[in-house]
Amino acid sequence: MSVPSSRPHSRLPSRSGTPSIREMVHEVMKHFKHEKESEAHQIFRQQVGHQPKGFLPQTVNPDEETVPGIEHPGSTGVIYCSDRAMANGFSYAQSHEWANLGQGAPEVGPIPNAHPRPDSITMPLDSLEYAPTTGVKALREAVANLYNHTYRQGKASQYTYENVCIVPGGRSGLSRVAAVVSDVYCSYQIPDYTAYDQVLSAFKRLVPVPTVLDPKHKYRLDIEQTKKDIRTQGLAVIIASNPRNPTGQVIAGKDLKELVALGKEGTTLILDEFYSWYIYPDHERDFGKSVSSAEYVDDVNTDPIVIIDGLTKNWRLPGWRVCWVMGPKNLITALSQSGSFLDGGANHPMQLAAIPLLEPSYVAQEKIALQKHFKAKRDHVLKRLHDLHLDVDIPPHATFYIWLNLEKLPPPLNNGLTFFEELLKEKSIVIPGIFFDINPAHRRNLFHSPCHHFVRLSFGPPLEDLDKGLDAIGRVVKAARKEGTKKFGHSYKKSLETAPEQI
Ligand SMILES: Cc1ncc(COP(=O)(O)O)c(C=O)c1O
């Protein structure tokens, strides 16, 4: 069922300057739009784990859970979007027919001027044993060395292997950290990386405290306000991705220095720096620079700064599952303990294979190649969106994501979940904004989410795929402008097949 749009003349101001009855009705109607009127949102709510919760009289929908003691955490945005794509005919066998602009991973094939992609590894007998839960010492040393070389030259306090814990992927790093956060207030921002939703809910001791970032301030974290919140709300931990997924904004330089200094207020900062190389400078001379809070840490063992990064995005090796958490020694011993029951450590042979990839001269060449290639893709996508009159309000300076505001499109195409469903009909995938509204699905009316009107487009995939997806967006938008929106907002395929691991 589509939401009827108001007729254009009803928006005209009355001659007296005070709002006309029509204007007032329009204003009121705007606020009465509800997710129940939208087929795309009803499909979302029907999937296990996505029913609204927290409403009286029951806190958990009794029809939803059938295994005693088990409660679905709710699928991550990635899995939901994979399910919906499968219901619309997506399969890995025919994935080349689809454009996946939802992809949260960079292209893994060769790119100009980068090193050839690793295509084999050796497996010495020792590597068939378990690796320590903190990781192989030589790799921990290589990580510490890379950070000292890149961000800490000439500083008295240097990272050593004891400040590094190798983990089997970024999410595992986040879970290991979340598992050792005690009963404290943990601040996070909206929008941010989808997996924080589940990570912050699964570990029940910490109490998540949201802050909504304002597009008027380009989604910047207000450091002065955060300082006040630390004092008045007693925030003990702050978690944020920087550069930020999905907005593509980055806290750098003086602002990052101030953020790191919050550690001195007695607050631990968990900075998820997976996109630290995906920075797009304006000047040729700045290619090759990356961003990390490691640059502003005074003492690596007393400043409570926790950095998470790894091979997933910067090295374009998401399948290797080799990542790390860096911080004070005392944190690393806690992470060793949580790793020993959560995941048991990263793959031993892959850790050995990763060591040469952390060599500073190898990294320097990779960074420049990556930044040039992805900057060109970003500019290409922004230009094509401009040609479709879909200009991006706040273009990304970092990451490989575009946070696209759909508000100017006619309803129902102006909401992210419906836009997503319409693109599935065109064999293209984007991610609806609501998945970046951490912890929303179970509570508020989805139409009231600050991310309701957005989708995230990824320029991680190769250029040909990006063009395929932009062609699809062009078809949907042009049809809406030319033929109206009657054919949108309904007739979605309902069947949800088993989800593939990743999209
Ligand atoms: C901000 C951020 N952190 C962590 C990750 C996940 O890393 P991994 O795939 O290694 O678990 C992602 C992936 O999309 C991300 O965007």
The ligand as an ORCA input file, in Angstrom:
! r2SCAN-3c Opt
* xyz 0 1
  C      33.316      0.139     11.315
  C      33.527     -1.321     11.115
  N      34.134     -2.046     12.054
  C      34.328     -3.368     11.920
  C      33.894     -4.024     10.782
  C      33.964     -5.531     10.677
  O      35.130     -6.094     10.471
  P      35.222     -7.687     10.250
  O      34.553     -8.008      8.959
  O      36.692     -7.935     10.258
  O      34.518     -8.369     11.394
  C      33.247     -3.321      9.784
  C      32.741     -4.034      8.587
  O      31.876     -3.618      7.868
  C      33.044     -1.941      9.951
  O      32.400     -1.221      9.028
*
